[in-house]
Amino acid sequence: MQKTTKRSIRTAIQAAVGLAVALPAIVAASGIPQSLPWVAGALAVAGGLARMMALPAVEQLLDRLGLGTGEEASG
């Protein structure tokens, strides 16, 4: 896989995480009732995705999938 393809996929993942982090604020600002089942589900998924992306194991998984940076993690 080309480096540019890897970067594009990683950027898309990061954008999804950014949206996941912002989703609660978007829902609050839009006035959509948070009790709607799909909103509750989306918020749960957003929170889970944001927490997941904070794990060092995610980088290892991306490395195994060929999407890692190829750099050693510090720490």
TAJOBEL-V867965 format. One record per pair of residues at least 4 apart in sequence whose C-alpha atoms are under 8 Angstrom apart, sorted by the first residue. I is the first residue (numbers start at 0). J is the second residue. D is the distance in whole Angstrom. If there is no record, write none. Layout:
i=I j=J d=D
i=I j=J d=D
This chain:
i=0 j=4 d=7
i=0 j=5 d=7
i=0 j=65 d=7
i=1 j=5 d=6
i=2 j=6 d=6
i=3 j=7 d=6
i=4 j=8 d=6
i=5 j=9 d=6
i=5 j=65 d=8
i=5 j=66 d=5
i=5 j=67 d=8
i=6 j=10 d=6
i=6 j=66 d=8
i=7 j=11 d=6
i=8 j=12 d=6
i=8 j=66 d=7
i=9 j=13 d=6
i=9 j=66 d=7
i=10 j=14 d=6
i=11 j=15 d=6
i=12 j=16 d=6
i=13 j=17 d=6
i=14 j=18 d=6
i=15 j=19 d=6
i=16 j=20 d=6
i=16 j=45 d=8
i=16 j=48 d=7
i=16 j=49 d=6
i=16 j=52 d=7
i=17 j=21 d=6
i=18 j=22 d=6
i=18 j=45 d=8
i=19 j=23 d=8
i=19 j=42 d=8
i=19 j=44 d=8
i=19 j=45 d=4
i=19 j=46 d=7
i=19 j=48 d=7
i=19 j=49 d=6
i=20 j=45 d=6
i=20 j=46 d=7
i=20 j=49 d=6
i=21 j=25 d=6
i=22 j=26 d=6
i=22 j=42 d=7
i=22 j=45 d=7
i=23 j=27 d=6
i=23 j=42 d=7
i=24 j=28 d=6
i=25 j=29 d=6
i=26 j=30 d=6
i=26 j=31 d=6
i=26 j=32 d=8
i=26 j=33 d=7
i=26 j=38 d=8
i=27 j=31 d=7
i=27 j=33 d=8
i=32 j=38 d=8
i=33 j=38 d=6
i=33 j=39 d=6
i=34 j=38 d=7
i=34 j=39 d=6
i=35 j=39 d=6
i=36 j=40 d=6
i=37 j=41 d=6
i=38 j=42 d=6
i=39 j=43 d=6
i=40 j=44 d=6
i=41 j=45 d=6
i=42 j=46 d=6
i=43 j=47 d=6
i=44 j=48 d=6
i=45 j=49 d=6
i=46 j=50 d=6
i=47 j=51 d=6
i=48 j=52 d=6
i=49 j=53 d=7
i=50 j=54 d=7
i=51 j=57 d=7
i=52 j=57 d=6
i=53 j=57 d=8
i=54 j=58 d=8
i=55 j=59 d=7
i=56 j=60 d=6
i=57 j=61 d=6
i=58 j=62 d=6
i=58 j=67 d=6
i=59 j=63 d=6
i=59 j=67 d=7
i=60 j=64 d=6
i=60 j=67 d=8
i=61 j=65 d=6
i=61 j=66 d=5
i=61 j=67 d=5
i=62 j=66 d=5
i=62 j=67 d=4
i=62 j=68 d=7
i=62 j=69 d=7
i=63 j=67 d=7
